[in-house]
Amino acid sequence: MALWRRLRAAGATSVVNSVWVLPATSTHAQFFQQVRETIEEQGGTAFILTVPTCPPEVHESIRQQFQADRAREYEEFAERCHALLDEIGKETKARKYTFAEMEEGEQDLEKLTRWLAKIQARDFFPAEQRQFAATMMARCRSALSSFSQAVYIAEGVEESSGSTEAPAPPD
């Protein structure tokens, strides 16, 4: 299970049972060498095969598998973004402008930021989900920024810029 996690974290995709693929880079070659050594240290057998060329339909099938893997990750990421936006909206509607709520939102945003960076690092064949994820992240940042401004005003830390209205809840 630990090797499976390492392979997934590196962005590898499984083309058939126990056969993993990564784009041909020196970093990926070193990674596969480390995985092979780990398997052999545990008494297993592993092979690293470099495929210099393959038929276009095979290449396309593998590319689609990589994109499907990332699409699932981006979809889950978007769900978490929606959850953060919903939470900010709920707190805004309730006018619960506290530093504790703001800090919780900031922590959630930091987690989302790190997670998106990891997904993008292993997104070898970007598709439209990448841009959608970036848009969702921007929405989260904007909503949290507006909420933070409302917290500062409510706590008397910052002067209002003439408006006494709370920010509108995010979509």
C-alpha positions in Angstrom: 0.0 0.0 0.0 2.9 2.4 0.8 4.3 1.9 -2.7 0.9 2.5 -4.3 0.7 5.7 -2.4 4.2 6.8 -3.5 3.4 6.0 -7.1 0.1 7.9 -7.0 1.7 10.9 -5.2 4.3 11.0 -8.0 1.5 11.1 -10.6 2.0 7.6 -12.0 -0.9 6.0 -13.6 -1.6 2.2 -13.7 -2.1 0.9 -17.2 -2.6 -2.7 -16.1 -2.3 -4.5 -12.8 1.1 -3.7 -11.3 2.3 -1.8 -14.3 2.8 1.9 -13.7 3.7 4.7 -16.2 5.2 8.1 -15.9 6.5 10.5 -18.6 10.1 9.9 -19.5 12.1 12.4 -17.4 15.3 11.9 -15.4 13.4 12.7 -12.2 10.9 10.0 -13.0 13.7 7.5 -13.9 15.3 8.2 -10.5 11.9 7.8 -8.8 11.3 4.4 -10.5 14.8 3.3 -9.5 14.0 4.1 -5.9 10.8 2.2 -6.1 12.5 -0.8 -7.7 15.2 -0.8 -4.9 12.5 -0.7 -2.2 10.6 -3.6 -3.8 13.8 -5.7 -4.1 14.8 -4.9 -0.5 11.5 -6.4 0.5 12.2 -9.6 -1.5 10.1 -8.7 -4.6 10.9 -8.3 -8.2 10.6 -5.2 -10.2 11.5 -4.1 -13.7 11.9 -0.7 -15.2 11.2 -0.5 -18.9 11.7 2.5 -21.0 9.4 2.7 -24.1 11.1 4.9 -26.6 8.0 5.0 -29.0 4.6 3.5 -29.1 1.7 3.6 -31.5 -0.3 6.8 -31.4 -3.4 5.0 -30.1 -1.4 3.6 -27.1 0.1 7.0 -26.4 -3.4 8.5 -26.6 -4.9 5.9 -24.3 -2.2 6.5 -21.7 -2.6 10.2 -21.9 -6.3 9.8 -21.4 -5.6 7.7 -18.3 -3.4 10.4 -16.9 -6.1 13.0 -17.6 -8.8 10.8 -16.0 -6.7 10.4 -12.8 -6.1 14.2 -12.5 -9.8 14.9 -13.4 -10.8 12.9 -10.3 -8.4 14.8 -8.2 -9.5 18.2 -9.6 -13.2 17.2 -9.0 -12.5 16.4 -5.4 -10.6 19.6 -5.0 -13.5 21.6 -6.5 -15.8 19.9 -4.0 -13.6 21.0 -1.1 -13.6 24.5 -2.6 -17.4 24.5 -2.7 -17.4 23.4 0.9 -15.2 26.3 1.9 -17.3 28.8 -0.1 -20.5 27.3 1.6 -19.0 27.7 5.0 -17.9 31.3 4.4 -21.4 32.0 3.0 -23.1 30.5 6.1 -20.9 32.5 8.5 -21.5 35.7 6.4 -25.3 35.1 6.5 -25.1 34.6 10.2 -22.9 37.6 10.6 -20.5 35.5 12.6 -17.5 37.7 11.9 -14.9 36.4 14.4 -11.2 35.9 14.3 -11.7 32.2 15.0 -13.9 31.7 11.9 -11.4 33.8 9.9 -8.5 31.6 11.1 -10.4 28.4 10.3 -11.0 29.7 6.8 -7.3 30.7 6.4 -6.2 27.2 7.5 -8.6 25.6 5.0 -7.4 27.9 2.2 -3.7 27.0 3.0 -4.6 23.3 2.8 -6.4 23.8 -0.5 -3.4 25.8 -1.8 -0.9 23.0 -0.9 -3.2 20.4 -2.4 -3.7 22.2 -5.7 0.1 22.6 -6.0 0.5 18.9 -5.6 -2.2 18.1 -8.2 -0.7 20.5 -10.7 2.8 19.1 -10.2 1.6 15.7 -11.4 -0.7 17.1 -14.1 1.5 16.1 -17.0 -1.3 16.5 -19.7 -3.4 19.4 -18.5 -7.0 19.7 -19.5 -9.8 22.2 -18.8 -10.1 20.9 -15.2 -6.8 22.6 -14.3 -8.1 26.0 -15.2 -11.4 25.4 -13.4 -9.5 24.4 -10.3 -7.5 27.7 -10.5 -10.8 29.6 -10.9 -12.2 27.9 -7.9 -9.1 28.7 -5.9 -9.4 32.4 -6.9 -13.1 32.4 -5.8 -12.1 30.9 -2.4 -9.3 33.5 -1.9 -11.7 36.4 -2.9 -14.5 35.1 -0.6 -12.1 34.7 2.3 -10.6 38.1 1.7 -14.1 39.7 1.8 -14.9 37.8 4.9 -11.7 38.8 6.6 -12.4 42.5 5.9 -15.8 42.0 7.5 -14.1 40.4 10.6 -11.7 43.3 10.9 -14.5 45.8 10.7 -16.7 43.9 13.2 -13.8 43.6 15.6 -13.0 47.3 15.2 -9.5 46.7 13.9 -9.9 48.5 10.6 -12.0 51.5 9.6 -14.8 50.8 7.2 -14.3 52.5 3.8 -17.7 54.2 4.1 -19.8 51.1 3.6 -21.5 49.5 6.6 -22.8 46.6 4.7 -21.4 43.1 5.1 -20.0 41.4 2.0 -22.5 39.4 -0.1 -22.3 35.7 0.5 -20.3 33.8 -2.1 -22.2 31.8 -4.8 
